Every structure is written in structure tokens, then in C-alpha cells.
Amino acid sequence: MDCIFCKIASGEIPSKKVYEDENILAFHDINPQTPVHILIIPKKHISSADEITAENSYLVAKIFEAIPEIAKSASLSNGYRIITNIGEDGAQTVKHIHFHLMGGVKMPEKMA
């Protein structure tokens, strides 16, 4: 498999890590859209939210359990946004489920 996020998770491609445990990895986005822009991925490949099953949903739960700690370590005490994109129309550019933790600025209410 030629997945860039799998290569980052395995250490084959370096990243600026923020958080890591046996199931997930969080690292700074190389093209940040906000002052704080962290990507959070499961280490096991899941293509998108459309591929979440009863067998792998614990990985998404682990991500959401870690988000408050990751946000706190990034000094996001006044709020933040979590986004995931699914498929071509949803602007998913890397086919490995990932969540964007974005903050450090007042976010607009309008999403599009």
C-alpha cells in the first residue's frame, strides 16, 4: 500500500509529532489552515469514515478520547474544531481516515 499516512505512522516518513500511543498518531499539518492545525490518524489503515466498522470503531473512539489532551497540549483552551473529509466531493485528499484539529483563532460559524 502506498499510503502517505501509513508511512508517517510507521516512521518511514518523518513528522512533527504531537501525540502518539500504540493506536494513534497526531502530528502538525504541513499545510496549516489555522495557527494550530494538527492531524490525528489511527495507525491502522482505514480509508475513510465510510470504512468504519464494529471491528475498527475502537480506533476512532481512541482518537476522540485523546483529542482533549492533544488540544490542551496545543493551548487550545478557548475552543477548536474537529473536521474529517470523506470522498472526492468531501475534499478527502489522503485516503486514510484523519481528523483535523484546528484552532488558535476564532472560527467562522459558516462551514462553506
C-alpha positions, 0 to 999 in steps of 0.5 A, spaced: 500 500 500 502 506 498 499 510 503 502 517 505 499 516 512 501 509 513 508 511 512 508 517 517 505 512 522 510 507 521 516 512 521 518 511 514 516 518 513 518 523 518 513 528 522 512 533 527 509 529 532 504 531 537 501 525 540 502 518 539 500 511 543 500 504 540 493 506 536 494 513 534 498 518 531 497 526 531 502 530 528 502 538 525 499 539 518 504 541 513 499 545 510 496 549 516 489 552 515 489 555 522 495 557 527 494 550 530 492 545 525 494 538 527 492 531 524 490 525 528 490 518 524 489 511 527 495 507 525 491 502 522 489 503 515 482 505 514 480 509 508 475 513 510 469 514 515 465 510 510 470 504 512 468 504 519 466 498 522 464 494 529 471 491 528 475 498 527 470 503 531 475 502 537 480 506 533 476 512 532 473 512 539 481 512 541 482 518 537 476 522 540 478 520 547 485 523 546 483 529 542 482 533 549 489 532 551 492 533 544 488 540 544 490 542 551 497 540 549 496 545 543 493 551 548 487 550 545 483 552 551 478 557 548 475 552 543 477 548 536 474 544 531 474 537 529 473 536 521 474 529 517 473 529 509 470 523 506 470 522 498 472 526 492 466 531 493 468 531 501 475 534 499 478 527 502 485 528 499 489 522 503 485 516 503 486 514 510 481 516 515 484 523 519 481 528 523 483 535 523 484 539 529 484 546 528 484 552 532 488 558 535 483 563 532 476 564 532 472 560 527 467 562 522 460 559 524 459 558 516 462 551 514 462 553 506 
